Amino acid sequence: MTCTLAVLISVLIIIMLATIARLSRTHDHLQEKLDKSYAEIEKMKRDCDAQVQERTAAIMKVNKDLQYEIQERMKSEERLLEQVQLLKSKMAKGTIDREEKAGN
């Protein structure tokens, strides 16, 4: 009976060791997949950060260009208003010659 018990215990130990080995391989495989997933996430994060930086730079350039365009249009508007005022003044005084009336 002790021999049968020893054999049974030996078989159980072998089964447990085989199960532990299988679980260890499964754990290693899952750890590799997890590490790969983390690496992919980090790459995606870097790519996303780079895109954000590129798009931010592009938006800043467009914004700068638009600010310049606004300033130029405001200057043009001021010049036009000055010309209108000058023209009104000359019209009020009756000092517009034919050349100015023609737009030259």
C-alpha positions as CSV (number, residue, x, y, z in Angstrom):
1,M,0.0,0.0,0.0
2,T,2.8,2.4,0.7
3,C,4.2,1.6,-2.7
4,T,0.9,2.4,-4.3
5,L,0.7,5.7,-2.3
6,A,4.3,6.6,-3.3
7,V,3.5,5.9,-7.0
8,L,0.3,8.0,-6.7
9,I,2.1,10.9,-5.1
10,S,4.8,10.6,-7.8
11,V,2.2,10.8,-10.5
12,L,0.5,13.8,-8.9
13,I,3.9,15.5,-8.6
14,I,4.6,14.9,-12.3
15,I,1.1,16.2,-13.3
16,M,1.7,19.3,-11.1
17,L,5.1,19.9,-12.6
18,A,3.7,19.5,-16.1
19,T,0.9,21.9,-15.2
20,I,3.3,24.4,-13.8
21,A,5.5,24.2,-16.9
22,R,2.4,24.7,-19.2
23,L,1.3,27.7,-17.1
24,S,4.8,29.1,-17.2
25,R,4.9,28.9,-21.0
26,T,1.4,30.5,-21.2
27,H,2.6,33.2,-18.8
28,D,5.7,33.9,-20.9
29,H,3.6,34.0,-24.1
30,L,1.1,36.4,-22.5
31,Q,3.9,38.6,-21.2
32,E,5.5,38.8,-24.7
33,K,2.1,39.8,-26.1
34,L,1.7,42.4,-23.3
35,D,5.2,43.8,-23.9
36,K,4.5,44.0,-27.7
37,S,1.2,45.8,-27.0
38,Y,2.9,48.3,-24.7
39,A,5.5,48.9,-27.4
40,E,2.9,49.5,-30.0
41,I,1.0,51.9,-27.7
42,E,4.2,53.8,-27.1
43,K,4.9,54.0,-30.8
44,M,1.3,55.2,-31.5
45,K,1.7,57.8,-28.7
46,R,5.0,59.1,-30.2
47,D,3.4,59.2,-33.7
48,C,0.3,61.0,-32.3
49,D,2.5,63.5,-30.4
50,A,4.5,64.1,-33.6
51,Q,1.3,64.7,-35.6
52,V,0.0,67.1,-32.9
53,Q,3.3,69.1,-33.1
54,E,3.2,69.2,-36.9
55,R,-0.4,70.3,-37.0
56,T,0.2,72.9,-34.2
57,A,3.1,74.3,-36.2
58,A,1.0,74.4,-39.4
59,I,-1.9,76.2,-37.5
60,M,0.6,78.7,-36.0
61,K,2.0,79.5,-39.4
62,V,-1.5,79.9,-40.9
63,N,-2.5,82.1,-37.9
64,K,0.7,84.2,-38.4
65,D,-0.1,84.6,-42.1
66,L,-3.7,85.6,-41.3
67,Q,-2.6,88.1,-38.8
68,Y,-0.2,89.6,-41.4
69,E,-3.1,89.6,-43.9
70,I,-5.4,91.4,-41.4
71,Q,-2.8,94.0,-40.8
72,E,-2.2,94.6,-44.5
73,R,-6.0,94.9,-45.1
74,M,-6.3,97.3,-42.2
75,K,-3.5,99.5,-43.6
76,S,-5.2,99.4,-47.0
77,E,-8.5,100.3,-45.5
78,E,-6.9,103.2,-43.7
79,R,-5.3,104.5,-46.9
80,L,-8.7,104.2,-48.7
81,L,-10.4,106.0,-45.9
82,E,-7.8,108.8,-46.1
83,Q,-8.3,109.0,-49.9
84,V,-12.0,109.2,-49.4
85,Q,-11.7,111.9,-46.9
86,L,-9.3,113.8,-49.2
87,L,-11.7,113.4,-52.1
88,K,-14.6,114.6,-50.0
89,S,-12.6,117.6,-48.8
90,K,-11.6,118.5,-52.4
91,M,-15.2,118.0,-53.6
92,A,-16.4,120.3,-50.8
93,K,-13.8,122.9,-51.8
94,G,-14.4,122.3,-55.5
95,T,-10.7,121.7,-56.2
96,I,-10.9,118.4,-58.0
97,D,-9.3,118.6,-61.4
98,R,-10.4,116.4,-64.3
99,E,-7.4,114.1,-63.9
100,E,-8.4,113.2,-60.3
101,K,-12.0,112.6,-61.4
102,A,-10.8,110.1,-64.0
103,G,-8.9,108.2,-61.3
104,N,-5.4,108.9,-62.4
